[in-house]
Amino acid sequence: MRVDRETRGDAKRTGSRGSAEHCHLGERVKTPSSPATSGKSVPEWAVDQRWDPWAYWTDACQRGILFWDVLRQRGARYQEHAAKAAPHVLKFRHELVMDGRGLPQPVNYGLVRVLPPDGMEIDPCKRPFVIVDPRAGHGPGIGGFKADSEIGVALKARHPCYFIGFLPDPVPGQTIEDIAHAQAAFLERVIALHPEAEGKPAVIGNCQAGWAVTLLAAMRPELFGPIVVAGSPLSYWAGVRGQNPMRYMGGLLGGSWLAALMGDLGNGKFDGAWLVTNFESLNPANTFWTKQHNLYSKIDTEPPRYLEFEQWWGGHVLLNAGEMQFIVDELFVGNKLATAEIAFSDGQCVDLRNIRSPIVVFCSKGDNITPPQQALDWILDLYRSVDDIRAHGQTIVYAVHESVGHLGIFVSGSVAKKEHDEFASNIDLIDVLPPGLYEAVMVPKNGASGSDLIGGNYLVRFEARSLDDIRALGGNDEEDDREFAAAARVSEINLGFYRTFAQPWVQSWTNEGFARWMRRCHPLRLQYEMLSDANPFVRLLQASAEGAKSDRRPVPKDNAFWQSQEQLSAWIESSLDAYRDVRDRASEAWFHAVYGSPFVQAMVGLRASDGSPRRRPADDPVHKAFVAQRFEQLTEAMAEGGPREAAVRALLYVRMPDGVVDERGFNLLRRMRDEAGGGSSLDTFKELVRAQFFMLLLDEKRAVNAIPAMLAKDPKSASRMAGSLRRVIDAVGLRSELGRARLTEVERFFESERLIQPPALEVETSRMGPGRQAPSRPARTPKH
């Protein structure tokens, strides 16, 4: 490398100081082609920072100082957050509406009204949204800790918005049943505050709040509009071999006795930090390296996002020991929610088939905590076919994201801008969907016809699905279910042994002082406490960080040493991933070896019967009688109604072969309702659509042949309905030849000359009067 004499002389006069100054000011050196260096030769090592070790060293040292200072700030925010009476990360202005501590059965939950930002108006006629945050170890607010969130999209759609959160300490003695009754009281208050709203509240339950919402909806179905459960486990044994290791944890730990032990050591309270530890153990690479390295490598831009998330992630809360025991015994290990085996103190059984509101299930293939099988297989547990779903009057919509992780389902801004935004925009359409099973498919609206009828940036289609589509995602076979049933039996035995022989001794020496000391010494809390201003050595970082910021010199990303740093990071991450994979495979093998053993299964009584270990809930005779009576009523009323009912029936008949419903057709149907129905309520319109849909299922031919007689009752209105029907078809189009043939068939019904003289069969049927049925066309019921 050539260096001229002048440069060598300068270097000799300045000595080591000059060299240091030169390498530290690498970015300030002009290139040889610049005017300042014209005619001079500049050292290549000082110009080309791609090979400059000193430039990288300066940058690395500065990043290191700033990294540790961010951790200091994290500790300070942790202490400030924990000192609040009601810590949360909710970023929207809000006001308290109800305090659960004042209820007859007090709980540590509360209902707040979210106030819209300045300049945003809320439509009082729109149904309110209620977001319920998960109590899974962290504090409340994750559903609204940024503008692009579930709360944000609800407000943007001009819906009144409420939030159900909780305090860090439970009320002594509160139970899961008490919390359900409190949330029912909250929903009653929301309904009372919005008497003019069109529809009952739409309720969103994230993660653990999802099963709590569905549990309450099964007990009090009259309080709910559409329900959105995001990343929520409802079928806890379900999964795919080799992919979902968390479901084996309960069996590998011997069942729920350990939860009882930790509750006793906590003096009657369970520390939610242990739940967070379980989450972190699933991905050791992210826990121990990737998250920190991402902050270190992006220290100039990452701290705000990192600190915001860590404030929620480190806000650990407590649960009563009884609450945690219920969750583990009844849900995680027992898996009783999807088989109607949970019963409360008043004798009421929790049967998800009692839910009358549409259920929207949002899950992701990238979620290793609640995989799609755990979010959806409750449908297979409860129903034998789609006709069974329809017979119970249920509408189930699911959407499966391809890659987002568990937290991203309800935290990611990109998910909020797409999936949650579209759910909020189409919540009324979801409420009116005919009973059945659908998948929500979202495509960009660019180029779609009728774009003025599309609310958001995507066209949402609800495509009819069968139970085979759920099975295609993978799941357990009978032997897998037998192994999990064996683990549940072993859990009951171990819990019985613990409560008989160990629990009295543990409770005799545990006290509140010991419980507080144990919570403070939890590793997750120590990392915040030790790296905070409470540590005098850490406090010195602040001055050094200010100096690093004032003279910040980031190195280019094409620096060879930076590239080596990233390669080393990738190697560490892949090594930790390899460890995780080996650990998970070993855990899964141990689970199958132990609980798949015929000896173990025989010892716990599973070999005493040839029946399936996964019991399907029995059909309720009262419900079967109700369904039969309802079908008889619909059959007798086949020819009743006027042009409005006829138009809706005709539209359903034409669109049924395609099995697709989208928002464009619904928006036009809503206009039809306003134009011809005198502004009838959404609930009335919903019942109309469902009645016409069931009539087509019961006796399609008879229902279609009755359309001309219904149109003849008001030819003028029928003519107007014909135009509306045509606009709907033009907007959404038809996919199948059968659909187009049906359109041609019903168009003849709307011709004026056909309206004057209906077919003889319909005249005869109309003369029979209500409550009678044409003898030549017996009713048939859907297959079950």
C-alpha angles and dihedrals in degrees: 000000000000119000120178124230096255092056092046090051093051090049092050093049094048094040118185092341092060092048092051092048091049095051093044092051094047093130092055095057113105121229118250091254094058120099092245092063101034110144093010132102116230123198111261092220089060095046106041105059091183086085101028111118093184093055089052092045091053092048093046093051092049092048090050093053092046092046093056090044090055088053087051089053089048090055092048092050090047092056092044091049094048091051093061119101092226108019117193140144097226107141098193125087111256144169131215115255103170134008112210091209088073096057123105087254100037121215134174093249128107140188120226132182113230111225116219119241118263112285094022117114124205120217107230091203093061120092115259122248120224118196116199115198122217119254096207101132099301131087125256131275105065091119090063111022093117137034093251096060141108090276091045095054092046091053091045088056086054096246121146106251133210133181130208112206138157144223122252095247121057123227107258110264097011115146138195088258090055090051091051091053090048093052089049088055089050092053091048089055092049091051091049091051092054109043090151094054117117102234139000119290119290107230125205119198118189123205108315091009088064095069090043090054095048090046090055093043089056089053098041107021093162092070098061140084118182114339122216116196112188120195090342123155113224101153104045102184094052124106145101124279112255095017113063110049099161092075090066095057097089093053094045091053092051095254134282099333089095091058088052091050094051090048090053093047087051090056093249097327129097117219111232089208087080090060090051089050089057090053093049093049090062092070111028092170092062094039098050103027125358098059092049095042091050089056093045095049094045098037093141095058110015105067099084093052092041094050093045093053095041090054088064096036091054096043095100119186135194133241129199111258089241092055093052092045090054092050094050099039099040101032120015098038103013096044091202101145096082094045099052092244097128114100128178131215094272090057095252114144119218107234115171089205087074091069109110099182124086112268118215113197115196116187140149139224088222093059110105093179100051107016119191092263093060090046096048113023092084083079090062091046094054106033136050096197143350088266087060089054090050093047088059090049093240129150115200122185123182134186124190119201115210102223120355117121128238098273092040090065090073103012107043114103092213091055091048091051092052120021101025091039091054093044089053093045093050101037093117091050090051089051092054098045112122114251115280144081120299139173118219110229118188123196129171110270093224108126095004116137116246092027090163087068093055113095103200139020093284135058108233118210124185106209121194114247137183132222088261088068089059091046090051089068088067133249148160128321122213093271091054090052090049090055093050090047088054090051090052091052092048088050091056091049094048092046089052092051091048094049092047102044110016110025098069091052094046093048092048095067102028117102138168093263092057091045092054092047091051092050093049090050094053108125093235092055095042092060089060096041096048094048097052138091088272085077107075092207092054091049089068090066093077096070092045091049091053090053092049091050093050092054100030114165111178117194121232115263091238091065108126093228092049089052090050089051091054092047091052090049091051090050092051091048093049090047091054090046090053090051089050092051093050091047093049094048091049092048092050091048091051092049093052092043094052103036095032090059112114088217093057092044091050092048091056094045102253093122092058092082136041091212125111113276089221105071118207114219114254123247114261110241090210091055092047090053090048092051092049091050092048092050090051091051092049092048092052091048094050094118097037123107136051139254094307093057090042093052093049091047091048092050092049090048092052095045099043096085090057092049091209132121123181137178096257093065092044094052090053091045088054089054089050088053092052094044100044105018100057092243096303116187124269090246090055091048090048092054090047093053093046093048092051091046093052091047089057090049093049098049114351098181095049092045092053094045089054093060097086092053090051091050092049091064091075113012094179093054090042090057090053090048090052090061092048092050091051092050091052093051092045091052099048102025127208125267104191134059089229090057092052091048090052090050090055089049096052094041088066088057091059095052110114096234090056091050092061096059116023120202116281094248093058092046089052092047093049091051091054089072129217120317095034132098133210106254093214093064113049116195121251127204127224117265115262 
